[in-house]
Amino acid sequence: DRATKGDHQGVVAFVSEVPVQDLDEVIAKAYEAGRTPLLLALDGVTDVRNIGAISRSAECFGADALIVPMAGSARLGPDAIKSSAGALMRLPVCRVGNLVKALERARGHGLHIAACTEKGPHALDAGNLGQPLVLVLGSEGEGVSAPILRMADELLRIPMQGRLGSLNVSVAAGIALYAVSRSRSDAGSSGG
């Protein structure tokens, strides 16, 4: 009664307001289009404004998809769409039941799994960013979860000079996506 503020006839439906696409199909389409796939996976990001801002950056930097777990993530409803400036309606979104299994599937398609974490031994710009890639970002409180840190091919950190030691996850996403974009454009201009 509270949700509808009217006559609901006892029926409840769960509707995804953001179109959801299949992970395997998104990767296949990127390869078929001649692109080097770039996907962004969110591990435990629960703030809709962060997901909106991340998706906006992902769309602007040409990511092929956003991978978002069904559990432990923010709802991809009107608030997320609004904060994404509409990017969530343009950027393919893959909702997955198990993020580790989804990353293993992506790896099976030849994608490199790079987790962004302050615990990373390598600076972001030293990473293997030019290859088919899934960048994994974690929640601000917990970061990337231990199972994903263990299975990642590479752990990367964003070098910082200040004393706080952490960035907002949407800011970190923008920096990481810029690093990938720059790495790929530098490789393209020097590689012919």
C-alpha positions in Angstrom: 0.0 0.0 0.0 2.8 2.4 0.8 4.7 1.8 -2.4 1.7 2.5 -4.7 -0.3 5.0 -2.7 -3.3 3.6 -4.4 -5.0 0.4 -5.7 -2.3 -2.2 -6.3 -4.6 -5.3 -6.6 -2.2 -7.4 -4.6 0.3 -7.6 -7.4 4.0 -6.8 -7.1 6.5 -6.8 -10.0 10.2 -6.2 -9.9 11.3 -4.3 -13.0 14.8 -3.3 -13.9 14.7 0.3 -15.0 18.1 0.0 -16.6 18.3 -2.4 -19.6 20.4 -5.4 -18.7 22.6 -7.3 -21.2 24.4 -10.6 -21.2 28.1 -10.4 -20.3 29.2 -13.0 -22.9 27.2 -11.1 -25.7 28.7 -7.7 -24.7 32.2 -9.1 -24.9 31.5 -10.8 -28.2 30.1 -7.6 -29.7 33.2 -5.7 -28.7 35.5 -8.2 -30.4 33.2 -8.3 -33.5 33.4 -4.5 -33.7 37.2 -4.7 -33.7 37.6 -3.1 -30.3 39.8 -4.1 -27.4 37.2 -4.8 -24.8 37.1 -2.6 -21.7 34.6 -3.5 -18.9 34.3 -2.0 -15.5 33.2 -4.3 -12.6 31.8 -2.8 -9.3 32.4 -4.9 -6.2 30.1 -3.8 -3.3 29.4 -0.2 -4.5 26.1 0.6 -2.8 25.8 4.4 -3.3 23.5 5.2 -6.3 25.3 8.5 -6.9 28.7 6.7 -7.1 27.3 4.2 -9.6 25.8 7.0 -11.6 29.0 9.0 -11.7 31.0 5.8 -12.5 28.7 4.9 -15.4 29.0 8.4 -16.7 32.8 8.2 -16.8 32.7 4.7 -18.2 30.4 5.8 -21.1 32.6 8.9 -21.7 35.8 6.9 -21.9 34.2 4.3 -24.2 33.9 1.3 -21.8 32.0 -1.6 -23.3 29.9 -2.4 -20.2 29.5 -2.1 -16.5 29.3 -5.3 -14.5 27.2 -5.0 -11.3 26.4 -7.8 -8.9 22.7 -8.3 -8.2 23.4 -8.5 -4.4 25.4 -6.0 -2.4 25.1 -3.2 -5.0 22.9 -0.1 -5.3 19.6 -0.3 -7.1 19.9 0.9 -10.7 16.7 3.0 -10.6 15.8 6.6 -11.3 18.3 8.1 -8.8 21.2 6.2 -10.4 20.0 7.1 -13.9 19.7 10.7 -13.0 23.2 10.9 -11.4 24.6 9.2 -14.5 23.3 12.0 -16.7 21.6 9.2 -18.8 24.7 7.1 -19.2 23.1 4.1 -17.7 20.6 4.1 -20.6 23.5 4.1 -23.1 26.1 2.0 -21.5 25.5 -1.8 -21.5 24.9 -3.0 -17.9 25.5 -6.7 -17.0 23.8 -7.7 -13.7 25.5 -10.9 -12.4 24.7 -13.3 -9.6 28.3 -14.0 -8.7 31.0 -11.5 -9.5 33.9 -13.9 -9.2 32.2 -16.3 -11.7 31.5 -13.4 -14.0 35.1 -12.4 -13.9 36.2 -16.0 -14.6 33.9 -16.0 -17.7 35.4 -12.7 -18.9 38.9 -14.2 -18.4 37.7 -17.2 -20.5 37.1 -14.6 -23.3 40.7 -13.4 -23.0 40.1 -10.4 -20.7 42.8 -9.5 -18.2 41.4 -8.9 -14.7 42.9 -5.8 -12.9 41.7 -4.8 -9.4 42.2 -1.3 -8.3 43.2 -1.3 -4.7 45.4 0.8 -2.4 47.1 -2.5 -1.6 48.3 -2.9 -5.2 52.0 -3.4 -5.6 52.0 -1.7 -9.0 51.0 1.9 -10.0 48.1 2.2 -12.3 50.1 3.5 -15.2 52.4 0.5 -15.0 49.5 -1.9 -15.5 48.7 -4.0 -18.6 46.0 -1.6 -19.7 46.2 -2.0 -23.4 44.9 -5.5 -23.6 41.3 -6.7 -23.3 40.5 -5.7 -19.7 38.1 -5.7 -16.8 38.9 -3.1 -14.2 37.4 -3.9 -10.8 36.6 -1.2 -8.3 35.4 -1.9 -4.7 33.4 0.0 -2.2 34.9 2.9 -0.3 34.6 1.2 3.0 35.9 -2.3 2.2 37.6 -1.9 -1.2 37.7 -4.9 -3.5 36.8 -8.1 -1.7 39.4 -10.7 -0.8 38.1 -13.4 -3.3 38.5 -11.0 -6.2 41.9 -9.8 -5.0 43.0 -13.4 -5.0 41.8 -14.2 -8.5 42.8 -10.9 -10.2 45.6 -11.0 -12.7 46.9 -7.7 -11.5 46.5 -5.4 -8.4 46.9 -1.8 -9.3 46.9 1.3 -7.1 46.5 5.0 -7.9 49.6 6.8 -6.6 48.7 9.6 -4.3 50.8 12.3 -2.5 48.3 13.4 0.2 47.9 11.8 3.6 44.2 10.7 3.4 45.1 7.5 1.4 41.8 7.0 -0.4 39.6 8.5 -3.1 35.9 8.4 -3.7 35.3 5.3 -5.8 33.7 7.4 -8.6 36.8 9.6 -8.7 39.1 6.5 -8.7 37.0 5.1 -11.6 37.5 8.3 -13.6 41.2 8.3 -13.0 41.5 4.6 -13.9 39.5 4.9 -17.1 41.6 7.9 -18.1 44.7 5.9 -17.6 43.3 3.1 -19.8 42.3 5.6 -22.5 45.7 7.3 -22.4 47.6 4.0 -22.5 45.6 2.8 -25.5 45.9 6.0 -27.4 49.6 6.2 -26.7 50.0 2.6 -27.9 48.0 3.4 -31.0 50.0 6.5 -31.9 53.4 4.8 -31.3 52.4 1.4 -32.7 51.1 2.7 -36.1 
